[in-house]
């Protein structure tokens, strides 16, 4: 249940917010000189990007670093404290990291274009006296914990942030998860970390952003007096991530899936529904996080949900946990479909899972494809 909830949270996080690929470098930019000198390699170093590596800590320590970039336009300062403590006789280190990054003398040209109606600025349309300089300031804190289970160490980092840019500001939070496995009498280490597995940045304008997670795998081996290591990482594109997460969901919920496809309460009705997104009634489906419900197709209706303009879900709106009746057509509010019968069962229209009520069946899924500006749902 915990795994399914985590997967659901990640999907909703990416679906409901605008994804940005390079939104999580504050802490990478603020790493100390030792980590930066090794190119961010984090299979060996405590206080690095993998929170599971805290198990290597031998003593408490304090680190401070400062650097200028781009001829002083960007200034980054970082201070960290590694507490090497014991709780109930077990090693329980905690890592604190505070990072500040400022970027100065950013040219603000938003008011300088004297637009005469053409789509691009032309000579004579720019008022250089209206160009002014603005700055951006970011403040972030990272708190990391770790627990070791024999040869496996698992760590988690929580990272609240604050950004101020010109007249705008944003509060955010994200978290990282890391793991280390030691093999062959601790001579071989295998590492995995997922940075920004959940992230949200809420701007004062109302815009929400989520950073695309970075997955990194690596390892190192001790050969006599030589330590060899390697790391490989990649930003996961939103479409690929959502596809993988949905695969994980349907694997984790295999019992419910089998039940939804072999549900004696719902007949296997053949139909084909086409939704032209150029039509006003389907316009909401052009934006992630929106849904459309119709009660003219399927058994008691069909609901379609837009995850990210590439991935969609479609489910039957007849409550799967009792035969169709006058009250079994579910109403949709947000991402929840609720039965109008006395049981009041409710389901998630992204995964189809039962949220409240009783029953062994999840919502009946339908096939869905998007071709150009047309969405087709069929069974």
ZIZIGI-V673214 format. One record per residue. PSI is psi in whole degrees, -180 to 180 (999 if undefined). OMEGA is omega in whole degrees, 0 to 359 (none if undefined). Layout:
psi/omega
PSI/OMEGA
PSI/OMEGA
This chain:
psi/omega
-39/180
-42/180
-44/181
-39/178
-42/179
-44/179
-42/179
-43/180
-42/180
-43/181
-47/180
-39/179
-46/181
-32/184
-35/188
-10/182
156/175
124/182
140/177
141/185
-31/186
47/182
-4/187
26/185
1/182
-48/183
-29/174
-41/178
-29/184
13/180
155/184
172/187
-34/181
-47/179
-42/180
-37/180
-21/178
18/176
23/181
7/178
128/190
32/175
-20/183
-30/196
128/171
152/181
8/179
-151/187
-13/179
109/183
-21/180
-22/183
-3/177
-19/180
-17/179
-9/183
134/179
-24/181
164/176
149/182
160/178
137/179
143/175
139/178
153/176
141/177
151/175
144/178
154/176
54/177
38/176
1/179
-32/181
131/180
130/182
127/176
143/183
137/173
137/183
153/179
125/178
114/179
117/180
88/185
171/178
136/175
119/182
42/176
3/180
145/179
123/182
69/180
150/177
136/183
129/177
134/180
126/178
125/185
137/174
129/178
130/178
141/176
121/186
165/175
46/173
125/182
122/178
107/183
14/187
-31/182
3/188
-13/184
116/176
83/189
126/177
13/177
-12/178
162/187
-16/182
147/178
142/177
168/178
131/181
-9/180
-2/183
123/176
98/186
-20/179
-16/180
0/175
124/179
167/181
137/176
173/180
160/176
136/179
131/181
140/177
128/181
149/176
136/177
129/176
124/185
142/178
161/180
148/172
138/184
131/177
95/183
-110/184
5/182
130/175
134/180
132/181
159/178
143/177
140/175
131/190
90/172
147/182
159/174
134/181
136/174
119/181
112/181
-118/182
7/186
158/178
162/181
140/170
142/180
168/175
145/177
171/177
153/178
153/175
137/180
158/179
146/176
132/175
128/179
128/183
165/176
61/179
40/176
20/177
-20/180
126/177
132/174
135/185
151/175
134/173
146/175
112/180
140/180
43/180
-33/169
130/179
148/175
135/178
115/185
114/182
158/179
-16/178
-10/184
-12/179
138/176
136/179
146/174
133/180
134/178
127/183
147/176
119/178
130/181
131/174
151/181
-177/179
164/176
153/181
140/180
117/178
102/185
-119/181
9/182
132/177
116/180
133/181
158/178
147/175
143/176
132/181
158/180
136/170
127/180
124/176
147/188
-43/183
-44/181
-43/181
-48/181
-39/179
-44/180
-40/180
-38/178
-36/176
-41/179
-40/179
-48/184
-23/173
-43/182
-28/183
38/187
-34/180
-47/179
-36/180
-47/180
-40/180
-41/183
-30/180
-18/180
47/184
117/181
-15/181
-23/186
128/179
159/179
88/187
130/177
131/175
169/178
122/183
127/178
129/180
111/178
113/185
-9/175
-17/180
139/184
-36/184
-19/179
10/188
-33/181
-28/182
-2/176
-5/184
131/179
144/179
-2/180
160/180
164/176
132/179
136/174
143/180
20/180
-4/180
168/181
-157/181
-54/176
8/180
168/181
139/174
135/179
136/181
133/178
116/179
-53/184
29/182
-5/173
-30/181
132/181
159/171
154/177
130/182
153/173
140/183
5/173
129/181
122/185
-9/186
13/166
159/182
154/180
139/178
-178/181
-24/183
-1/188
-11/177
120/186
146/174
148/186
131/174
115/185
-124/178
19/183
131/174
128/186
133/179
143/181
4/177
177/186
-29/182
-28/177
31/179
143/176
148/186
155/175
124/184
-3/174
-43/182
-21/183
-1/185
152/175
125/180
-46/180
151/180
-164/183
149/178
157/182
-5/186
143/172
173/182
147/180
119/182
152/174
156/177
145/181
138/179
150/173
126/177
107/183
-122/181
21/180
131/174
131/181
126/178
132/182
167/178
999/none
